[in-house]
Amino acid sequence: MRTTNHACPGILVLIAALSVAATGSAATRVAAPPNKYAVSDDVRLGATLAADARRQLPMLRDAEVRAYINRIGRRLVAAVPPRLGYSQFRYFFDVVNQRSINAFALPGGPMFVNRGVIEAAHSEGEVAGVMAHELSHVILRHGTAQATKGEKFQLGALAGQIVGSIVGGTAGSLIAQGSNFGLSTYFLKYSREYERQADILGAQIMARAGYDPGDMAAMFRTLEAQGGAGGPQWLSDHPNPGNRYTYIAQEARSLRVDGQRPSKNAELMRIQARLRDDRSVPVKRRVARR
């Protein structure tokens, strides 16, 4: 008897669905490191640091630019994997009026992005790549996880040292000197291990948010090309785990972009033009009087 090898349409659909799911499941699983602090500690520390950062840094007052960064930030937060979501976190996204290429996020949700990141980007995906990386540090609770390693230090005393490292210069030195203990710079910058985690998870969040995670890999090359001999401040503050472009690109190939939307590069270009034309806001760092 002759047999046929025709599968029914329903089975073919099921096989196709399983194939797509398998592609998505190839993503690297990133687990948060050990942390002895409560989530409420992240929130409290982040709120304190954010208030000090706002006093010490020149904040950009342009409502349209801030709204643009907030839209990207909210889109990324909505894509955070449920297992790493914390309802207690209070996310907000501010723009610092500095042309240096830098960004930082604080425990519990606050994020600050320099206008230099927006001006340097070739695509909205590159801006999102910087922000997704910083967001990953927040949701993996890297700040308090790093403090966990330094058990002889009290969490509350970290605030002055961390803000001092962010602000830099004379004002930053004064803030750091005001702390009641010495703190190794190891606790002011994330380890290479944490940087790699933020790269990988950041790429995954980008894909879930509808961005091409390959833009994160492209972002590193953009920053390296535009940073001159010393490299941008953002790269110098984030230790290179090695082969960064390669492993992010590899992770990106393993991810399926969820509901990818049309490119919004036209909006980025409009915001960049707005920043170029805005000469009314000073770009030098303002030192607040205390």
C-alpha positions in Angstrom: 0.0 0.0 0.0 1.3 3.4 -0.9 1.4 6.0 1.9 1.4 9.7 1.6 3.5 12.1 3.6 1.0 15.0 3.7 0.6 16.6 7.2 -2.7 18.2 8.0 -2.7 22.0 8.0 -3.4 22.2 11.7 -0.2 20.2 12.5 1.8 22.5 10.1 0.6 25.5 11.9 1.5 24.0 15.3 5.0 23.1 14.1 5.5 26.6 12.8 4.3 28.1 16.1 6.7 25.8 18.1 9.6 26.8 15.8 8.9 30.5 16.5 8.7 29.8 20.2 12.0 27.9 20.1 13.7 30.8 18.5 12.6 33.1 21.3 13.6 30.6 23.9 17.2 30.8 22.8 17.6 34.0 24.7 20.1 34.0 27.5 18.6 33.9 30.9 19.8 36.7 33.2 19.3 36.3 36.9 19.6 39.1 39.4 22.7 38.7 41.7 22.4 38.1 45.5 21.1 41.1 47.3 20.6 41.5 51.1 18.7 44.8 50.8 14.9 45.2 50.5 13.4 46.6 47.3 12.2 49.6 49.5 15.9 50.3 50.1 16.5 50.7 46.3 13.5 53.1 46.1 14.5 55.2 49.1 18.2 55.4 48.0 17.2 56.3 44.4 14.9 59.1 45.5 17.6 60.6 47.6 20.2 60.4 44.9 17.8 61.7 42.2 17.0 64.8 44.3 20.7 65.6 44.8 21.5 64.9 41.1 18.8 67.4 40.1 20.2 70.0 42.3 23.8 69.5 41.0 23.2 68.9 37.3 22.0 71.3 34.7 18.6 69.9 33.7 17.2 70.5 30.2 13.9 72.3 30.5 12.7 71.6 26.9 9.3 69.9 27.3 9.3 68.3 23.9 12.8 66.7 24.3 11.9 65.4 27.8 8.6 64.0 26.5 10.4 62.2 23.7 12.8 60.5 26.2 9.9 59.7 28.5 8.1 57.9 25.6 11.1 55.8 24.9 11.6 55.1 28.6 7.9 54.1 29.3 8.0 51.8 26.2 11.0 50.0 27.6 9.6 49.7 31.1 6.4 48.2 29.7 8.6 45.5 28.2 10.4 44.5 31.4 10.0 40.7 32.0 7.3 40.1 34.7 9.8 38.1 36.8 11.9 41.2 37.1 9.2 43.8 37.6 8.8 45.7 40.8 5.6 47.6 41.4 7.4 49.7 44.1 9.8 51.2 41.6 9.2 54.8 40.6 10.5 55.3 37.0 11.1 58.7 35.6 13.4 59.9 32.8 15.1 63.3 32.8 17.4 64.9 30.3 20.7 66.6 31.4 21.8 69.6 29.5 25.3 68.4 28.8 26.8 67.5 25.5 29.0 64.8 26.9 27.8 61.3 25.9 26.6 59.9 29.1 23.6 58.4 31.0 23.0 56.9 34.3 20.1 55.2 36.2 19.7 55.1 40.0 18.2 52.3 42.2 14.5 52.2 42.2 13.9 53.8 38.8 15.2 57.3 38.2 17.2 57.7 34.9 19.1 60.7 33.6 20.2 60.9 29.9 22.5 63.6 28.6 21.5 65.5 25.6 24.8 64.3 24.1 23.3 60.8 23.8 20.4 62.1 21.7 22.7 64.2 19.5 25.1 61.4 18.9 22.6 58.7 18.0 22.0 57.6 14.4 18.6 56.0 15.2 16.0 56.0 18.0 17.1 52.4 18.6 20.5 53.6 19.6 19.0 56.0 22.2 16.8 53.1 23.4 19.9 50.9 23.6 21.6 53.2 26.1 18.4 53.5 28.1 17.7 49.7 28.0 21.2 49.1 29.3 20.7 51.5 32.2 17.2 50.2 32.9 18.6 46.7 33.2 21.0 47.8 35.9 17.9 49.1 37.8 15.7 46.0 37.5 18.6 43.7 38.3 19.2 45.8 41.4 22.9 46.1 40.6 23.4 49.1 42.9 22.3 47.4 46.1 23.7 44.1 44.9 27.1 45.7 44.6 26.6 47.3 48.1 25.8 43.8 49.4 29.4 42.8 48.5 30.7 45.6 50.8 29.1 44.5 54.0 31.2 46.9 56.2 29.5 49.9 54.5 26.1 51.2 55.4 23.7 51.7 52.5 22.6 55.2 53.6 26.2 56.4 53.6 26.6 55.4 49.9 24.5 58.3 48.8 27.1 61.1 49.0 29.8 58.9 47.3 27.6 57.9 44.4 26.3 61.4 43.7 29.9 62.6 43.9 30.9 60.2 41.3 28.0 61.2 39.0 28.5 64.9 39.3 32.3 65.0 39.2 34.4 68.1 39.4 34.7 70.4 42.4 31.1 70.0 43.5 31.4 66.2 43.3 34.5 66.2 45.3 32.8 68.2 48.0 29.9 65.8 48.1 32.1 62.8 48.4 34.3 64.4 51.1 31.1 65.1 53.1 30.6 61.3 53.6 31.8 59.8 56.8 33.9 57.0 55.4 36.2 56.1 52.5 34.7 54.1 49.7 36.6 52.2 47.0 35.8 53.2 43.5 34.9 49.6 43.0 31.5 50.4 44.5 31.0 53.4 42.2 31.2 51.5 38.9 29.6 48.2 38.0 31.7 45.1 37.5 32.3 43.6 34.1 29.9 40.8 35.1 27.1 43.3 35.8 27.9 45.2 32.6 27.5 42.0 30.6 24.2 41.3 32.3 22.9 44.7 31.5 23.9 44.4 27.9 22.2 41.0 27.4 19.0 41.9 29.3 18.9 45.3 27.7 18.9 43.7 24.3 16.0 41.4 25.3 14.0 44.3 26.7 14.6 46.2 23.4 13.2 43.2 21.4 10.1 43.0 23.7 9.6 46.7 23.2 9.6 46.4 19.4 13.1 47.8 18.9 15.8 46.0 16.9 18.2 44.8 19.6 21.0 45.0 17.0 20.8 48.8 17.5 22.3 48.3 20.9 25.4 46.7 19.3 25.5 49.5 16.7 25.2 52.1 19.5 28.5 51.0 21.0 30.3 51.4 17.7 28.6 54.8 17.3 29.9 55.9 20.7 33.4 54.6 20.1 33.6 56.4 16.8 32.4 59.7 18.2 34.2 59.6 21.5 37.7 60.6 20.4 40.9 59.2 21.9 39.5 58.7 25.4 36.1 57.5 24.4 32.8 58.9 25.6 32.2 59.3 29.3 29.4 56.7 29.2 31.8 54.0 28.0 34.5 55.0 30.4 32.0 54.6 33.3 31.0 51.2 32.1 33.8 48.7 32.1 34.0 46.7 28.8 33.2 43.0 29.4 35.1 42.2 26.3 33.8 41.3 22.8 30.8 43.5 23.6 29.6 44.2 20.0 30.0 40.5 19.2 28.0 39.0 22.0 25.3 41.6 21.8 24.9 41.0 18.1 24.8 37.2 18.8 22.1 37.7 21.4 20.1 40.0 19.0 20.0 37.2 16.4 18.4 34.9 18.9 15.6 37.3 19.7 12.3 37.8 18.0 11.2 41.5 17.9 7.7 41.7 19.3 5.3 43.9 17.2 8.1 45.9 15.6 6.8 49.3 14.7 7.8 51.6 11.9 11.1 53.5 12.4 10.7 56.7 14.4 14.0 58.1 13.2 12.1 61.1 11.7 11.1 62.0 15.3 14.7 61.6 16.4 15.9 63.9 13.7 13.3 66.5 14.7 14.4 66.4 18.3 18.1 66.6 17.2 17.3 69.7 15.1 15.5 71.2 18.1 18.6 70.7 20.2 20.9 72.2 17.5 18.7 75.3 17.2 18.4 75.8 21.0 21.1 78.2 22.0 19.2 79.8 24.9 19.9 77.1 27.5 23.5 77.0 28.8 25.2 73.6 28.5 27.8 74.1 31.2 27.3 72.3 34.5 25.6 74.4 37.1 26.9 74.2 40.6 24.1 74.7 43.1 24.6 76.8 46.2 24.0 74.9 49.4 
